Amino acid sequence: MNLANENQLQLLSAALRTVGGNFDVPTLDLILSVLEEVKSKGDTISIGDVKELSQKVMEKYKVDEQNMGQ
């Protein structure tokens, strides 16, 4: 992820907090990554695809499964 995308995720996270949402950057990255995968694969996306994306995001942010989304 480049710096511009990271900044966009930080701004989105801050904006969501102002309306009561509490989404950290890794969670937002995962949501948007899944959205892109759905756009690309449509209804052929699998749970395995989502799990793979989740693992990549966790590795990118060095997040363990128990802390994801907190």
N, C-alpha and C positions, 0 to 999 in steps of 0.2 A: 504494500500500500504506500502510495506516495504521500508527501507532506500535505498536499492540498486535500486529499481524501481524509486524512487523519484530522485535519482542522475542521472539515465539514462534519465529521462524526462528533467531534468535541462540541461544536456549535449546536448540532442537533440534540445531543444529550443535554446540554444546558437549557435549550429551549423547551424540551420536554419536561425538565424539572420545574420550570416556571408554571406549568399547567398541571403539576402533580404527578407527572410520569417520572419514574426512576429507572432509566435504562443506561447502563454503563456503555463505554465504547465497544468492548468486545461483544456485548449482546447486540448492539445496533449493527455492528459489522456482520455478525452471523445472520441477523434478520435480512439485511440488504443482500448478503451473499446468497441466501436461499431464494430471495425474490429474483435475483438475476438467473439463478439456475432454473427456476420455474419458468421464467420468460424464455429461456433457451430450450428447455426440454419439454415444456408443457406438462401434460398429464402423464408423461412417461417418467417423471422424477420418482425416485424410490427413497425409501427410508434409509437405505445404504448411502445414497447420494448425500442426504442431509447429514447423516452421521459423519461422513468423510469431510464435509464442509465444517462441521462442528469441531472435529479434531484439528483441522488446519487452523481454525481461528484460535482454539485453545493453545496450540503450539506457538502461534504468532504472538500472542499476548502473554504466554507463559502462565496460563490460567489452569487450575485443576478443576475437574468436573464439579466438585462440591461447592466451589466459589463462583461458578458461572452464573451471571445474572444478579449477583449480590452487590 
